[in-house]
Amino acid sequence: MTASLKIYTIPTCSDCQHAKRYFKEQQVPYTEYDCTQNPDYAEEVRQLTGKQMVPTIVIDDKVFVGFADNLPEIRELLK
């Protein structure tokens, strides 16, 4: 996989934890942005999605809000 993957998270988000676990199990490298550690990350999420929801996952130029509901499409992109 040559795609760039970013995930915006907060520590108490179970969907975020699920996404990170999935990417690790699939050996998909990602960069995590913890929105509680830097307010700029939360602003990036708002600019990307118009919302402040996590996980926000960015694969190349494709933006997903949430993990479980988007898993089929995420799997396809990561093939």
N, CA, C and O atoms as a Maestro MAE file, in Angstrom:
{
 s_m_m2io_version
 :::
 2.0.0
}

f_m_ct {
 s_m_title
 :::
 protein
 m_atom[316] {
  # First column is atom index #
  i_m_mmod_type
  r_m_x_coord
  r_m_y_coord
  r_m_z_coord
  i_m_residue_number
  s_m_chain_name
  s_m_pdb_residue_name
  s_m_pdb_atom_name
  i_m_atomic_number
  :::
  1 25 0.838 -1.180 0.000 1 A "MET " " N  " 7
  2 3 0.000 0.000 0.000 1 A "MET " " CA " 6
  3 2 0.878 1.236 0.000 1 A "MET " " C  " 6
  4 15 1.781 1.358 0.828 1 A "MET " " O  " 8
  5 25 0.625 2.139 -0.906 2 A "THR " " N  " 7
  6 3 1.408 3.359 -0.982 2 A "THR " " CA " 6
  7 2 0.609 4.574 -0.534 2 A "THR " " C  " 6
  8 15 1.114 5.696 -0.565 2 A "THR " " O  " 8
  9 25 -0.621 4.361 -0.121 3 A "ALA " " N  " 7
  10 3 -1.472 5.471 0.295 3 A "ALA " " CA " 6
  11 2 -0.970 6.077 1.596 3 A "ALA " " C  " 6
  12 15 -0.393 5.398 2.444 3 A "ALA " " O  " 8
  13 25 -1.207 7.361 1.724 4 A "SER " " N  " 7
  14 3 -0.916 8.063 2.969 4 A "SER " " CA " 6
  15 2 -2.164 7.988 3.837 4 A "SER " " C  " 6
  16 15 -3.262 8.301 3.376 4 A "SER " " O  " 8
  17 25 -2.002 7.576 5.090 5 A "LEU " " N  " 7
  18 3 -3.150 7.425 5.978 5 A "LEU " " CA " 6
  19 2 -2.942 8.250 7.236 5 A "LEU " " C  " 6
  20 15 -1.936 8.107 7.933 5 A "LEU " " O  " 8
  21 25 -3.916 9.121 7.517 6 A "LYS " " N  " 7
  22 3 -3.919 9.920 8.742 6 A "LYS " " CA " 6
  23 2 -5.202 9.600 9.490 6 A "LYS " " C  " 6
  24 15 -6.253 9.398 8.882 6 A "LYS " " O  " 8
  25 25 -5.109 9.555 10.813 7 A "ILE " " N  " 7
  26 3 -6.309 9.342 11.623 7 A "ILE " " CA " 6
  27 2 -6.323 10.355 12.768 7 A "ILE " " C  " 6
  28 15 -5.373 10.459 13.544 7 A "ILE " " O  " 8
  29 25 -7.414 11.086 12.849 8 A "TYR " " N  " 7
  30 3 -7.620 12.059 13.917 8 A "TYR " " CA " 6
  31 2 -8.450 11.365 14.993 8 A "TYR " " C  " 6
  32 15 -9.500 10.790 14.705 8 A "TYR " " O  " 8
  33 25 -7.968 11.425 16.239 9 A "THR " " N  " 7
  34 3 -8.574 10.656 17.322 9 A "THR " " CA " 6
  35 2 -8.701 11.475 18.596 9 A "THR " " C  " 6
  36 15 -8.193 12.591 18.704 9 A "THR " " O  " 8
  37 25 -9.406 10.874 19.566 10 A "ILE " " N  " 7
  38 3 -9.321 11.270 20.968 10 A "ILE " " CA " 6
  39 2 -9.193 9.971 21.771 10 A "ILE " " C  " 6
  40 15 -9.685 8.934 21.327 10 A "ILE " " O  " 8
  41 25 -8.552 10.001 22.930 11 A "PRO " " N  " 7
  42 3 -8.288 8.763 23.673 11 A "PRO " " CA " 6
  43 2 -9.527 7.986 24.112 11 A "PRO " " C  " 6
  44 15 -9.452 6.766 24.258 11 A "PRO " " O  " 8
  45 25 -10.653 8.644 24.326 12 A "THR " " N  " 7
  46 3 -11.841 7.962 24.849 12 A "THR " " CA " 6
  47 2 -12.770 7.419 23.767 12 A "THR " " C  " 6
  48 15 -13.850 6.916 24.076 12 A "THR " " O  " 8
  49 25 -12.368 7.515 22.521 13 A "CYS " " N  " 7
  50 3 -13.207 7.109 21.390 13 A "CYS " " CA " 6
  51 2 -12.987 5.629 21.067 13 A "CYS " " C  " 6
  52 15 -11.893 5.235 20.662 13 A "CYS " " O  " 8
  53 25 -14.023 4.817 21.247 14 A "SER " " N  " 7
  54 3 -13.880 3.380 20.991 14 A "SER " " CA " 6
  55 2 -13.729 3.088 19.495 14 A "SER " " C  " 6
  56 15 -12.998 2.170 19.124 14 A "SER " " O  " 8
  57 25 -14.400 3.843 18.641 15 A "ASP " " N  " 7
  58 3 -14.251 3.643 17.199 15 A "ASP " " CA " 6
  59 2 -12.822 3.983 16.759 15 A "ASP " " C  " 6
  60 15 -12.283 3.351 15.851 15 A "ASP " " O  " 8
  61 25 -12.214 4.978 17.402 16 A "CYS " " N  " 7
  62 3 -10.817 5.330 17.119 16 A "CYS " " CA " 6
  63 2 -9.905 4.163 17.478 16 A "CYS " " C  " 6
  64 15 -9.020 3.798 16.704 16 A "CYS " " O  " 8
  65 25 -10.122 3.583 18.648 17 A "GLN " " N  " 7
  66 3 -9.306 2.453 19.098 17 A "GLN " " CA " 6
  67 2 -9.464 1.266 18.152 17 A "GLN " " C  " 6
  68 15 -8.487 0.593 17.821 17 A "GLN " " O  " 8
  69 25 -10.686 1.017 17.725 18 A "HIS " " N  " 7
  70 3 -10.962 -0.070 16.791 18 A "HIS " " CA " 6
  71 2 -10.206 0.157 15.473 18 A "HIS " " C  " 6
  72 15 -9.597 -0.770 14.939 18 A "HIS " " O  " 8
  73 25 -10.248 1.380 14.958 19 A "ALA " " N  " 7
  74 3 -9.570 1.708 13.704 19 A "ALA " " CA " 6
  75 2 -8.065 1.508 13.828 19 A "ALA " " C  " 6
  76 15 -7.444 0.905 12.953 19 A "ALA " " O  " 8
  77 25 -7.479 2.009 14.907 20 A "LYS " " N  " 7
  78 3 -6.026 1.870 15.085 20 A "LYS " " CA " 6
  79 2 -5.635 0.399 15.207 20 A "LYS " " C  " 6
  80 15 -4.622 -0.026 14.652 20 A "LYS " " O  " 8
  81 25 -6.435 -0.371 15.932 21 A "ARG " " N  " 7
  82 3 -6.162 -1.808 16.074 21 A "ARG " " CA " 6
  83 2 -6.234 -2.496 14.704 21 A "ARG " " C  " 6
  84 15 -5.381 -3.319 14.373 21 A "ARG " " O  " 8
  85 25 -7.242 -2.159 13.922 22 A "TYR " " N  " 7
  86 3 -7.394 -2.738 12.587 22 A "TYR " " CA " 6
  87 2 -6.177 -2.411 11.718 22 A "TYR " " C  " 6
  88 15 -5.624 -3.302 11.073 22 A "TYR " " O  " 8
  89 25 -5.758 -1.150 11.695 23 A "PHE " " N  " 7
  90 3 -4.620 -0.760 10.860 23 A "PHE " " CA " 6
  91 2 -3.344 -1.472 11.308 23 A "PHE " " C  " 6
  92 15 -2.539 -1.888 10.476 23 A "PHE " " O  " 8
  93 25 -3.163 -1.611 12.606 24 A "LYS " " N  " 7
  94 3 -1.983 -2.334 13.105 24 A "LYS " " CA " 6
  95 2 -2.029 -3.803 12.699 24 A "LYS " " C  " 6
  96 15 -1.027 -4.353 12.243 24 A "LYS " " O  " 8
  97 25 -3.191 -4.443 12.862 25 A "GLU " " N  " 7
  98 3 -3.334 -5.853 12.494 25 A "GLU " " CA " 6
  99 2 -3.087 -6.070 11.004 25 A "GLU " " C  " 6
  100 15 -2.528 -7.091 10.605 25 A "GLU " " O  " 8
  101 25 -3.505 -5.107 10.187 26 A "GLN " " N  " 7
  102 3 -3.329 -5.205 8.733 26 A "GLN " " CA " 6
  103 2 -1.957 -4.685 8.285 26 A "GLN " " C  " 6
  104 15 -1.638 -4.688 7.096 26 A "GLN " " O  " 8
  105 25 -1.159 -4.242 9.252 27 A "GLN " " N  " 7
  106 3 0.172 -3.689 8.993 27 A "GLN " " CA " 6
  107 2 0.109 -2.499 8.033 27 A "GLN " " C  " 6
  108 15 0.915 -2.370 7.112 27 A "GLN " " O  " 8
  109 25 -0.865 -1.650 8.282 28 A "VAL " " N  " 7
  110 3 -1.039 -0.425 7.498 28 A "VAL " " CA " 6
  111 2 -0.456 0.726 8.313 28 A "VAL " " C  " 6
  112 15 -0.977 1.046 9.381 28 A "VAL " " O  " 8
  113 25 0.608 1.350 7.832 29 A "PRO " " N  " 7
  114 3 1.173 2.477 8.578 29 A "PRO " " CA " 6
  115 2 0.235 3.685 8.545 29 A "PRO " " C  " 6
  116 15 -0.406 3.969 7.533 29 A "PRO " " O  " 8
  117 25 0.175 4.372 9.655 30 A "TYR " " N  " 7
  118 3 -0.674 5.565 9.735 30 A "TYR " " CA " 6
  119 2 -0.021 6.579 10.651 30 A "TYR " " C  " 6
  120 15 0.858 6.251 11.449 30 A "TYR " " O  " 8
  121 25 -0.468 7.812 10.521 31 A "THR " " N  " 7
  122 3 -0.050 8.880 11.420 31 A "THR " " CA " 6
  123 2 -1.270 9.273 12.231 31 A "THR " " C  " 6
  124 15 -2.324 9.586 11.677 31 A "THR " " O  " 8
  125 25 -1.119 9.256 13.549 32 A "GLU " " N  " 7
  126 3 -2.229 9.599 14.435 32 A "GLU " " CA " 6
  127 2 -2.115 11.044 14.886 32 A "GLU " " C  " 6
  128 15 -1.030 11.526 15.212 32 A "GLU " " O  " 8
  129 25 -3.252 11.724 14.899 33 A "TYR " " N  " 7
  130 3 -3.343 13.099 15.379 33 A "TYR " " CA " 6
  131 2 -4.360 13.120 16.520 33 A "TYR " " C  " 6
  132 15 -5.566 13.062 16.283 33 A "TYR " " O  " 8
  133 25 -3.872 13.202 17.746 34 A "ASP " " N  " 7
  134 3 -4.732 13.214 18.933 34 A "ASP " " CA " 6
  135 2 -5.244 14.634 19.149 34 A "ASP " " C  " 6
  136 15 -4.486 15.536 19.505 34 A "ASP " " O  " 8
  137 25 -6.530 14.813 18.929 35 A "CYS " " N  " 7
  138 3 -7.138 16.148 19.007 35 A "CYS " " CA " 6
  139 2 -7.123 16.734 20.411 35 A "CYS " " C  " 6
  140 15 -7.299 17.942 20.572 35 A "CYS " " O  " 8
  141 25 -6.915 15.902 21.435 36 A "THR " " N  " 7
  142 3 -6.832 16.429 22.796 36 A "THR " " CA " 6
  143 2 -5.444 16.997 23.083 36 A "THR " " C  " 6
  144 15 -5.262 17.754 24.037 36 A "THR " " O  " 8
  145 25 -4.482 16.634 22.266 37 A "GLN " " N  " 7
  146 3 -3.105 17.095 22.481 37 A "GLN " " CA " 6
  147 2 -2.798 18.403 21.759 37 A "GLN " " C  " 6
  148 15 -1.890 19.140 22.145 37 A "GLN " " O  " 8
  149 25 -3.563 18.681 20.710 38 A "ASN " " N  " 7
  150 3 -3.291 19.882 19.934 38 A "ASN " " CA " 6
  151 2 -4.607 20.399 19.339 38 A "ASN " " C  " 6
  152 15 -5.226 19.706 18.532 38 A "ASN " " O  " 8
  153 25 -5.039 21.590 19.721 39 A "PRO " " N  " 7
  154 3 -6.304 22.129 19.207 39 A "PRO " " CA " 6
  155 2 -6.282 22.350 17.695 39 A "PRO " " C  " 6
  156 15 -7.340 22.401 17.069 39 A "PRO " " O  " 8
  157 25 -5.108 22.479 17.104 40 A "ASP " " N  " 7
  158 3 -5.023 22.633 15.654 40 A "ASP " " CA " 6
  159 2 -5.554 21.397 14.936 40 A "ASP " " C  " 6
  160 15 -6.111 21.506 13.843 40 A "ASP " " O  " 8
  161 25 -5.385 20.223 15.541 41 A "TYR " " N  " 7
  162 3 -5.884 18.990 14.927 41 A "TYR " " CA " 6
  163 2 -7.411 19.001 14.856 41 A "TYR " " C  " 6
  164 15 -7.993 18.596 13.850 41 A "TYR " " O  " 8
  165 25 -8.052 19.462 15.919 42 A "ALA " " N  " 7
  166 3 -9.515 19.550 15.923 42 A "ALA " " CA " 6
  167 2 -9.985 20.531 14.842 42 A "ALA " " C  " 6
  168 15 -11.006 20.305 14.194 42 A "ALA " " O  " 8
  169 25 -9.246 21.599 14.659 43 A "GLU " " N  " 7
  170 3 -9.587 22.570 13.613 43 A "GLU " " CA " 6
  171 2 -9.401 21.944 12.223 43 A "GLU " " C  " 6
  172 15 -10.200 22.197 11.322 43 A "GLU " " O  " 8
  173 25 -8.361 21.137 12.047 44 A "GLU " " N  " 7
  174 3 -8.163 20.445 10.773 44 A "GLU " " CA " 6
  175 2 -9.355 19.537 10.470 44 A "GLU " " C  " 6
  176 15 -9.823 19.482 9.333 44 A "GLU " " O  " 8
  177 25 -9.843 18.826 11.487 45 A "VAL " " N  " 7
  178 3 -11.001 17.955 11.311 45 A "VAL " " CA " 6
  179 2 -12.203 18.783 10.872 45 A "VAL " " C  " 6
  180 15 -12.924 18.396 9.951 45 A "VAL " " O  " 8
  181 25 -12.417 19.904 11.518 46 A "ARG " " N  " 7
  182 3 -13.551 20.760 11.165 46 A "ARG " " CA " 6
  183 2 -13.432 21.249 9.727 46 A "ARG " " C  " 6
  184 15 -14.428 21.300 9.005 46 A "ARG " " O  " 8
  185 25 -12.228 21.608 9.307 47 A "GLN " " N  " 7
  186 3 -12.037 22.086 7.938 47 A "GLN " " CA " 6
  187 2 -12.229 20.951 6.926 47 A "GLN " " C  " 6
  188 15 -12.751 21.177 5.834 47 A "GLN " " O  " 8
  189 25 -11.811 19.744 7.282 48 A "LEU " " N  " 7
  190 3 -11.956 18.601 6.375 48 A "LEU " " CA " 6
  191 2 -13.403 18.144 6.229 48 A "LEU " " C  " 6
  192 15 -13.826 17.744 5.145 48 A "LEU " " O  " 8
  193 25 -14.165 18.206 7.333 49 A "THR " " N  " 7
  194 3 -15.480 17.560 7.356 49 A "THR " " CA " 6
  195 2 -16.647 18.502 7.611 49 A "THR " " C  " 6
  196 15 -17.795 18.144 7.348 49 A "THR " " O  " 8
  197 25 -16.375 19.691 8.117 50 A "GLY " " N  " 7
  198 3 -17.449 20.587 8.523 50 A "GLY " " CA " 6
  199 2 -18.017 20.206 9.879 50 A "GLY " " C  " 6
  200 15 -18.977 20.816 10.349 50 A "GLY " " O  " 8
  201 25 -17.425 19.197 10.509 51 A "LYS " " N  " 7
  202 3 -17.871 18.698 11.815 51 A "LYS " " CA " 6
  203 2 -16.661 18.542 12.715 51 A "LYS " " C  " 6
  204 15 -15.520 18.720 12.289 51 A "LYS " " O  " 8
  205 25 -16.928 18.209 13.952 52 A "GLN " " N  " 7
  206 3 -15.837 17.871 14.863 52 A "GLN " " CA " 6
  207 2 -16.107 16.476 15.391 52 A "GLN " " C  " 6
  208 15 -16.500 16.290 16.543 52 A "GLN " " O  " 8
  209 25 -15.886 15.499 14.520 53 A "MET " " N  " 7
  210 3 -16.147 14.107 14.876 53 A "MET " " CA " 6
  211 2 -14.894 13.272 14.630 53 A "MET " " C  " 6
  212 15 -14.154 13.491 13.671 53 A "MET " " O  " 8
  213 25 -14.682 12.318 15.516 54 A "VAL " " N  " 7
  214 3 -13.580 11.383 15.369 54 A "VAL " " CA " 6
  215 2 -14.126 9.964 15.439 54 A "VAL " " C  " 6
  216 15 -15.183 9.744 16.031 54 A "VAL " " O  " 8
  217 25 -13.444 9.013 14.858 55 A "PRO " " N  " 7
  218 3 -12.234 9.231 14.076 55 A "PRO " " CA " 6
  219 2 -12.557 9.864 12.724 55 A "PRO " " C  " 6
  220 15 -13.565 9.552 12.090 55 A "PRO " " O  " 8
  221 25 -11.689 10.740 12.315 56 A "THR " " N  " 7
  222 3 -11.676 11.215 10.940 56 A "THR " " CA " 6
  223 2 -10.441 10.598 10.324 56 A "THR " " C  " 6
  224 15 -9.324 10.775 10.811 56 A "THR " " O  " 8
  225 25 -10.663 9.873 9.246 57 A "ILE " " N  " 7
  226 3 -9.592 9.126 8.596 57 A "ILE " " CA " 6
  227 2 -9.400 9.707 7.204 57 A "ILE " " C  " 6
  228 15 -10.357 9.875 6.449 57 A "ILE " " O  " 8
  229 25 -8.140 10.013 6.873 58 A "VAL " " N  " 7
  230 3 -7.815 10.564 5.566 58 A "VAL " " CA " 6
  231 2 -6.849 9.596 4.886 58 A "VAL " " C  " 6
  232 15 -5.743 9.348 5.366 58 A "VAL " " O  " 8
  233 25 -7.302 9.059 3.756 59 A "ILE " " N  " 7
  234 3 -6.458 8.168 2.953 59 A "ILE " " CA " 6
  235 2 -6.234 8.884 1.627 59 A "ILE " " C  " 6
  236 15 -7.149 9.041 0.819 59 A "ILE " " O  " 8
  237 25 -4.995 9.311 1.430 60 A "ASP " " N  " 7
  238 3 -4.654 10.183 0.306 60 A "ASP " " CA " 6
  239 2 -5.580 11.398 0.363 60 A "ASP " " C  " 6
  240 15 -5.457 12.199 1.289 60 A "ASP " " O  " 8
  241 25 -6.494 11.565 -0.580 61 A "ASP " " N  " 7
  242 3 -7.374 12.740 -0.551 61 A "ASP " " CA " 6
  243 2 -8.816 12.369 -0.212 61 A "ASP " " C  " 6
  244 15 -9.716 13.197 -0.350 61 A "ASP " " O  " 8
  245 25 -9.041 11.142 0.227 62 A "LYS " " N  " 7
  246 3 -10.389 10.659 0.584 62 A "LYS " " CA " 6
  247 2 -10.576 10.790 2.088 62 A "LYS " " C  " 6
  248 15 -9.732 10.329 2.856 62 A "LYS " " O  " 8
  249 25 -11.675 11.415 2.522 63 A "VAL " " N  " 7
  250 3 -11.929 11.681 3.943 63 A "VAL " " CA " 6
  251 2 -13.125 10.845 4.408 63 A "VAL " " C  " 6
  252 15 -14.177 10.825 3.769 63 A "VAL " " O  " 8
  253 25 -12.934 10.156 5.538 64 A "PHE " " N  " 7
  254 3 -13.991 9.350 6.146 64 A "PHE " " CA " 6
  255 2 -14.248 9.855 7.556 64 A "PHE " " C  " 6
  256 15 -13.309 10.111 8.309 64 A "PHE " " O  " 8
  257 25 -15.514 9.998 7.911 65 A "VAL " " N  " 7
  258 3 -15.891 10.333 9.282 65 A "VAL " " CA " 6
  259 2 -16.443 9.053 9.888 65 A "VAL " " C  " 6
  260 15 -17.492 8.557 9.477 65 A "VAL " " O  " 8
  261 25 -15.728 8.528 10.863 66 A "GLY " " N  " 7
  262 3 -16.098 7.250 11.455 66 A "GLY " " CA " 6
  263 2 -15.331 6.119 10.800 66 A "GLY " " C  " 6
  264 15 -14.808 6.256 9.694 66 A "GLY " " O  " 8
  265 25 -15.274 4.992 11.509 67 A "PHE " " N  " 7
  266 3 -14.526 3.850 10.992 67 A "PHE " " CA " 6
  267 2 -15.436 2.695 10.613 67 A "PHE " " C  " 6
  268 15 -15.431 2.261 9.461 67 A "PHE " " O  " 8
  269 25 -16.210 2.194 11.552 68 A "ALA " " N  " 7
  270 3 -16.991 0.971 11.329 68 A "ALA " " CA " 6
  271 2 -17.908 1.097 10.114 68 A "ALA " " C  " 6
  272 15 -17.977 0.177 9.299 68 A "ALA " " O  " 8
  273 25 -18.606 2.211 9.982 69 A "ASP " " N  " 7
  274 3 -19.537 2.390 8.863 69 A "ASP " " CA " 6
  275 2 -18.823 2.502 7.519 69 A "ASP " " C  " 6
  276 15 -19.416 2.238 6.473 69 A "ASP " " O  " 8
  277 25 -17.561 2.889 7.549 70 A "ASN " " N  " 7
  278 3 -16.803 3.098 6.319 70 A "ASN " " CA " 6
  279 2 -15.817 1.973 6.017 70 A "ASN " " C  " 6
  280 15 -15.078 2.044 5.034 70 A "ASN " " O  " 8
  281 25 -15.800 0.936 6.854 71 A "LEU " " N  " 7
  282 3 -14.797 -0.115 6.712 71 A "LEU " " CA " 6
  283 2 -14.769 -0.763 5.330 71 A "LEU " " C  " 6
  284 15 -13.675 -0.972 4.806 71 A "LEU " " O  " 8
  285 25 -15.897 -1.095 4.710 72 A "PRO " " N  " 7
  286 3 -15.812 -1.713 3.381 72 A "PRO " " CA " 6
  287 2 -15.053 -0.847 2.366 72 A "PRO " " C  " 6
  288 15 -14.224 -1.353 1.610 72 A "PRO " " O  " 8
  289 25 -15.339 0.452 2.355 73 A "GLU " " N  " 7
  290 3 -14.654 1.340 1.408 73 A "GLU " " CA " 6
  291 2 -13.187 1.525 1.796 73 A "GLU " " C  " 6
  292 15 -12.323 1.591 0.922 73 A "GLU " " O  " 8
  293 25 -12.898 1.608 3.092 74 A "ILE " " N  " 7
  294 3 -11.515 1.729 3.550 74 A "ILE " " CA " 6
  295 2 -10.721 0.495 3.131 74 A "ILE " " C  " 6
  296 15 -9.598 0.616 2.642 74 A "ILE " " O  " 8
  297 25 -11.300 -0.693 3.322 75 A "ARG " " N  " 7
  298 3 -10.628 -1.933 2.907 75 A "ARG " " CA " 6
  299 2 -10.274 -1.886 1.418 75 A "ARG " " C  " 6
  300 15 -9.163 -2.244 1.028 75 A "ARG " " O  " 8
  301 25 -11.221 -1.445 0.597 76 A "GLU " " N  " 7
  302 3 -10.985 -1.380 -0.844 76 A "GLU " " CA " 6
  303 2 -9.812 -0.457 -1.173 76 A "GLU " " C  " 6
  304 15 -8.966 -0.791 -2.003 76 A "GLU " " O  " 8
  305 25 -9.768 0.693 -0.526 77 A "LEU " " N  " 7
  306 3 -8.696 1.654 -0.796 77 A "LEU " " CA " 6
  307 2 -7.336 1.116 -0.365 77 A "LEU " " C  " 6
  308 15 -6.316 1.470 -0.955 77 A "LEU " " O  " 8
  309 25 -7.313 0.277 0.643 78 A "LEU " " N  " 7
  310 3 -6.043 -0.209 1.192 78 A "LEU " " CA " 6
  311 2 -5.528 -1.463 0.498 78 A "LEU " " C  " 6
  312 15 -4.453 -1.956 0.841 78 A "LEU " " O  " 8
  313 25 -6.267 -1.982 -0.462 79 A "LYS " " N  " 7
  314 3 -5.817 -3.184 -1.193 79 A "LYS " " CA " 6
  315 2 -4.577 -2.899 -1.996 79 A "LYS " " C  " 6
  316 15 -4.060 -3.790 -2.670 79 A "LYS " " O  " 8
  :::
 }
 m_bond[315] {
  # First column is bond index #
  i_m_from
  i_m_to
  i_m_order
  :::
  1 1 2 1
  2 2 3 1
  3 3 4 2
  4 3 5 1
  5 5 6 1
  6 6 7 1
  7 7 8 2
  8 7 9 1
  9 9 10 1
  10 10 11 1
  11 11 12 2
  12 11 13 1
  13 13 14 1
  14 14 15 1
  15 15 16 2
  16 15 17 1
  17 17 18 1
  18 18 19 1
  19 19 20 2
  20 19 21 1
  21 21 22 1
  22 22 23 1
  23 23 24 2
  24 23 25 1
  25 25 26 1
  26 26 27 1
  27 27 28 2
  28 27 29 1
  29 29 30 1
  30 30 31 1
  31 31 32 2
  32 31 33 1
  33 33 34 1
  34 34 35 1
  35 35 36 2
  36 35 37 1
  37 37 38 1
  38 38 39 1
  39 39 40 2
  40 39 41 1
  41 41 42 1
  42 42 43 1
  43 43 44 2
  44 43 45 1
  45 45 46 1
  46 46 47 1
  47 47 48 2
  48 47 49 1
  49 49 50 1
  50 50 51 1
  51 51 52 2
  52 51 53 1
  53 53 54 1
  54 54 55 1
  55 55 56 2
  56 55 57 1
  57 57 58 1
  58 58 59 1
  59 59 60 2
  60 59 61 1
  61 61 62 1
  62 62 63 1
  63 63 64 2
  64 63 65 1
  65 65 66 1
  66 66 67 1
  67 67 68 2
  68 67 69 1
  69 69 70 1
  70 70 71 1
  71 71 72 2
  72 71 73 1
  73 73 74 1
  74 74 75 1
  75 75 76 2
  76 75 77 1
  77 77 78 1
  78 78 79 1
  79 79 80 2
  80 79 81 1
  81 81 82 1
  82 82 83 1
  83 83 84 2
  84 83 85 1
  85 85 86 1
  86 86 87 1
  87 87 88 2
  88 87 89 1
  89 89 90 1
  90 90 91 1
  91 91 92 2
  92 91 93 1
  93 93 94 1
  94 94 95 1
  95 95 96 2
  96 95 97 1
  97 97 98 1
  98 98 99 1
  99 99 100 2
  100 99 101 1
  101 101 102 1
  102 102 103 1
  103 103 104 2
  104 103 105 1
  105 105 106 1
  106 106 107 1
  107 107 108 2
  108 107 109 1
  109 109 110 1
  110 110 111 1
  111 111 112 2
  112 111 113 1
  113 113 114 1
  114 114 115 1
  115 115 116 2
  116 115 117 1
  117 117 118 1
  118 118 119 1
  119 119 120 2
  120 119 121 1
  121 121 122 1
  122 122 123 1
  123 123 124 2
  124 123 125 1
  125 125 126 1
  126 126 127 1
  127 127 128 2
  128 127 129 1
  129 129 130 1
  130 130 131 1
  131 131 132 2
  132 131 133 1
  133 133 134 1
  134 134 135 1
  135 135 136 2
  136 135 137 1
  137 137 138 1
  138 138 139 1
  139 139 140 2
  140 139 141 1
  141 141 142 1
  142 142 143 1
  143 143 144 2
  144 143 145 1
  145 145 146 1
  146 146 147 1
  147 147 148 2
  148 147 149 1
  149 149 150 1
  150 150 151 1
  151 151 152 2
  152 151 153 1
  153 153 154 1
  154 154 155 1
  155 155 156 2
  156 155 157 1
  157 157 158 1
  158 158 159 1
  159 159 160 2
  160 159 161 1
  161 161 162 1
  162 162 163 1
  163 163 164 2
  164 163 165 1
  165 165 166 1
  166 166 167 1
  167 167 168 2
  168 167 169 1
  169 169 170 1
  170 170 171 1
  171 171 172 2
  172 171 173 1
  173 173 174 1
  174 174 175 1
  175 175 176 2
  176 175 177 1
  177 177 178 1
  178 178 179 1
  179 179 180 2
  180 179 181 1
  181 181 182 1
  182 182 183 1
  183 183 184 2
  184 183 185 1
  185 185 186 1
  186 186 187 1
  187 187 188 2
  188 187 189 1
  189 189 190 1
  190 190 191 1
  191 191 192 2
  192 191 193 1
  193 193 194 1
  194 194 195 1
  195 195 196 2
  196 195 197 1
  197 197 198 1
  198 198 199 1
  199 199 200 2
  200 199 201 1
  201 201 202 1
  202 202 203 1
  203 203 204 2
  204 203 205 1
  205 205 206 1
  206 206 207 1
  207 207 208 2
  208 207 209 1
  209 209 210 1
  210 210 211 1
  211 211 212 2
  212 211 213 1
  213 213 214 1
  214 214 215 1
  215 215 216 2
  216 215 217 1
  217 217 218 1
  218 218 219 1
  219 219 220 2
  220 219 221 1
  221 221 222 1
  222 222 223 1
  223 223 224 2
  224 223 225 1
  225 225 226 1
  226 226 227 1
  227 227 228 2
  228 227 229 1
  229 229 230 1
  230 230 231 1
  231 231 232 2
  232 231 233 1
  233 233 234 1
  234 234 235 1
  235 235 236 2
  236 235 237 1
  237 237 238 1
  238 238 239 1
  239 239 240 2
  240 239 241 1
  241 241 242 1
  242 242 243 1
  243 243 244 2
  244 243 245 1
  245 245 246 1
  246 246 247 1
  247 247 248 2
  248 247 249 1
  249 249 250 1
  250 250 251 1
  251 251 252 2
  252 251 253 1
  253 253 254 1
  254 254 255 1
  255 255 256 2
  256 255 257 1
  257 257 258 1
  258 258 259 1
  259 259 260 2
  260 259 261 1
  261 261 262 1
  262 262 263 1
  263 263 264 2
  264 263 265 1
  265 265 266 1
  266 266 267 1
  267 267 268 2
  268 267 269 1
  269 269 270 1
  270 270 271 1
  271 271 272 2
  272 271 273 1
  273 273 274 1
  274 274 275 1
  275 275 276 2
  276 275 277 1
  277 277 278 1
  278 278 279 1
  279 279 280 2
  280 279 281 1
  281 281 282 1
  282 282 283 1
  283 283 284 2
  284 283 285 1
  285 285 286 1
  286 286 287 1
  287 287 288 2
  288 287 289 1
  289 289 290 1
  290 290 291 1
  291 291 292 2
  292 291 293 1
  293 293 294 1
  294 294 295 1
  295 295 296 2
  296 295 297 1
  297 297 298 1
  298 298 299 1
  299 299 300 2
  300 299 301 1
  301 301 302 1
  302 302 303 1
  303 303 304 2
  304 303 305 1
  305 305 306 1
  306 306 307 1
  307 307 308 2
  308 307 309 1
  309 309 310 1
  310 310 311 1
  311 311 312 2
  312 311 313 1
  313 313 314 1
  314 314 315 1
  315 315 316 2
  :::
 }
}
